[in-house]
Amino acid sequence: MELIEIRNAAAAAAKEVLDASRLTEGDLFVVGCSSSEVLGEKIWTRTSTSVAEALYEGIRSVLDPAGIRLAAQCCEHLNRALVVEEETAKLYRLEEVNAIPQPNHAGGAFGTVAYEKMERPVVVETLEAQASAGMDIGGTLIGMHIHPVVVPLRISVDHIGEATLLCARRRPKYVGGARAIYDDSKM
């Protein structure tokens, strides 16, 4: 798969997730990504900053005009810490940790690219489950970063390159039991 195809697939997927999630300006969108999986290899075995950059650009091309804030998940070696803009960390009251993602050591290609491309990047240990939606490209496990209750999204894009794409959004918890009436627009 060519880099432009990867970029376009990432943008198309992000657009579908935004539309299905009914996100509003300022919401957090988490992305976990294995560039190795996109290339058809086992996670952590063929890190590619070129692939990560194409994914990042595609996703940002959709999030930025909508005012949605990106949280780029790092790899397991940084305990799935996240790269966010400093302003996002302050707004969401996220505690900064001291780490600089590296593509082949700790952080992964996507976290590294995000750190290099964001205006004022910081690394935070957790989003405290405050993301409203997200994309998991290649089995990187993003669910812990999304508000409870996490709802899987089925969109038309189910792979980017060779990587399986799993998407999710949040929905408000149901309370009140059998007598409650729920707002269908929030389900």
Secondary structure, DSSP 8 states (H G I E B T S, - for coil): --HHHHHHHHHHHHHHHHHHHT--TT-EEEEEE-HHHHTTS-TTSS--HHHHHHHHHHHHHHHHHHT-EEEEE--GGGTT-EEEEHHHHHHTT--EE----BTTSSBHHHHHHHHHHSSSEEEES--TT-BSEEEEESS---GGGB-SSEEEE--S--EETTEEEEEEEE-----SGGG----GGG-
